[in-house]
Amino acid sequence: MEKENVMIKTLHLDLNFTEFIKTGKFGFVKLGMSKPELEKNFFPPEDWLNGDTPETSRIWKYGNFELHFDDGLKVSGIFNDYVPEFDGGKSIKIQDWWIFKNGKKAPNLMETIEYLNKRKLDFIKKTNPIGLVSLKLKNQVYMTFEYIGETEGLDHNEFKMVAIGKN
C-alpha cells in the first residue's frame, strides 16, 4: 500500500515592523488567540520547546520569533531577542524593517526614542535592577536595550536594542 502524500497548508504572516510599533499589530496574530485558532488560520508552529508537543508547549517558534502561551492555551506574548538578525523561518515574511536597516543594525536607545518622539508615540522608560533599559508603548509593544561592550563609561543612550516583543 502506498503512503499518501498529505500537504499541510500553511500561510505566512506579513510582518510590518512600523505597523507593529505604531499599532501593536503583528500580522493576524492577536494576544488571546488560542492554539486551535492559529492552526485554523494555517499557522502551525515550526518548532516548540524540547520535550513538549505543540499542544503542551508554552512557546511556539517561527524562525527566531516566539509566541508565548499562558496556561498553554492562549497567546500571551510575542518575543524576539535576535535583534537585528530577525529570521521569520518559513512562516513570517518581514515586509518593513522599520529602523533595523534590513537586519543590519540594532538601533541604540537614543535613536529609538527620537523615532518614537517624532511619531508622537508615547512610551514608558524603565531601568531594571540589573541595568537593562526597556521602553514600553501603550499598545503593549516593548523594546529592551543593554550595553554592548566595556562596562566603564556606561551611557544609556548608546545601549543597543536586544529584544522586542509584546505582552
C-alpha positions in Angstrom: 0.0 0.0 0.0 1.4 3.4 -1.0 1.7 6.1 1.5 -0.5 9.1 0.6 1.4 12.4 0.5 -0.5 14.9 2.5 0.4 18.6 2.1 -0.4 20.7 5.1 -1.5 24.2 4.1 0.4 27.0 5.9 0.0 30.7 5.4 2.8 33.1 6.0 2.4 36.2 8.2 3.4 39.5 6.7 5.3 41.4 9.4 5.4 45.2 9.1 7.7 46.4 12.0 6.5 50.0 11.5 2.9 48.9 11.9 3.8 46.7 14.9 5.5 49.6 16.7 2.7 52.1 15.9 -0.3 49.9 16.5 0.9 46.7 18.2 -0.5 44.7 15.2 1.6 41.5 14.5 0.0 40.3 11.3 -3.2 38.5 12.1 -1.8 37.2 15.4 -3.5 38.7 18.4 -2.9 38.3 22.1 -5.6 36.0 23.5 -5.7 33.8 20.3 -5.9 30.1 21.0 -3.6 27.4 19.5 -6.6 26.0 17.6 -7.4 29.5 16.2 -3.8 29.8 15.0 -3.9 26.3 13.4 -7.3 27.1 11.9 -5.6 30.1 10.2 -3.0 27.7 8.8 -0.3 29.0 11.2 1.1 25.9 12.9 4.4 26.2 14.8 7.6 25.4 13.0 9.2 24.4 16.3 8.4 24.3 20.1 10.1 23.6 23.4 12.1 20.4 23.7 10.3 17.6 25.4 6.9 19.1 24.7 4.4 18.6 21.9 2.8 21.6 20.0 -0.3 21.1 22.2 1.6 21.2 25.5 4.4 23.7 24.7 4.2 27.1 26.2 6.3 28.5 23.3 5.8 28.1 19.6 8.7 29.2 17.3 8.8 30.6 13.8 12.4 31.1 12.9 13.7 33.1 15.9 10.3 34.7 16.7 8.3 33.2 19.5 4.7 33.1 20.5 4.3 32.6 24.3 1.1 31.0 25.7 -0.5 31.4 29.1 -1.6 28.1 30.7 -0.6 26.6 27.4 -3.7 27.8 25.6 -3.8 31.5 24.6 -1.2 33.8 23.1 0.2 35.9 26.0 3.2 37.3 24.3 5.3 37.8 21.1 9.1 37.8 21.6 12.3 38.0 19.7 15.8 38.5 21.2 17.8 38.3 18.0 17.8 42.0 17.2 18.6 42.9 14.4 19.1 39.4 12.9 15.5 38.5 12.6 14.5 35.2 11.0 10.9 34.5 10.4 11.5 31.0 9.3 9.1 29.8 6.6 6.1 31.4 8.2 7.0 35.1 8.9 7.9 37.3 6.0 9.3 40.7 7.0 7.8 43.4 4.7 9.1 46.5 6.5 12.2 46.6 8.6 11.4 49.8 10.5 14.7 51.2 11.9 16.5 47.9 11.8 18.0 48.7 8.4 17.0 45.4 6.8 18.6 43.4 9.6 22.0 45.1 9.5 21.9 47.3 12.6 20.4 47.3 16.1 19.3 50.8 16.9 20.5 52.4 20.1 18.3 53.8 22.8 18.6 57.4 21.7 17.8 56.6 18.0 14.7 54.7 19.1 13.5 57.4 21.5 14.0 60.0 18.7 12.0 57.9 16.3 9.1 57.4 18.8 9.1 61.1 19.7 9.0 62.2 16.0 5.9 60.0 15.5 4.3 61.1 18.8 4.3 57.6 20.2 4.1 57.7 24.0 6.2 55.2 26.0 7.4 54.5 29.5 11.2 54.1 30.0 12.4 51.9 32.9 15.8 50.6 34.0 15.6 47.2 35.8 17.8 46.2 38.8 20.5 44.5 36.5 20.7 47.6 34.3 18.6 46.7 31.3 16.6 49.6 29.9 13.1 49.0 28.5 10.7 51.1 26.5 7.0 50.1 26.6 4.4 51.7 24.4 0.6 52.0 25.2 -0.1 49.2 22.7 2.0 46.8 24.9 4.9 46.6 22.5 8.2 46.8 24.3 11.9 47.0 23.4 14.8 46.0 25.7 18.2 47.6 25.5 21.6 46.7 27.0 25.1 47.9 26.9 27.3 46.0 24.4 31.0 46.4 25.2 33.1 47.6 28.1 31.4 48.4 31.4 33.3 51.6 32.0 31.6 54.9 31.0 28.2 53.5 30.5 26.0 55.8 28.5 22.4 54.6 28.4 21.8 56.4 25.1 24.3 54.0 23.5 22.6 50.9 24.8 21.6 48.7 21.8 18.2 47.1 21.3 18.5 43.4 22.1 14.8 42.3 22.3 11.4 43.3 21.0 8.0 41.9 21.8 4.5 42.4 23.1 2.7 41.2 26.1 
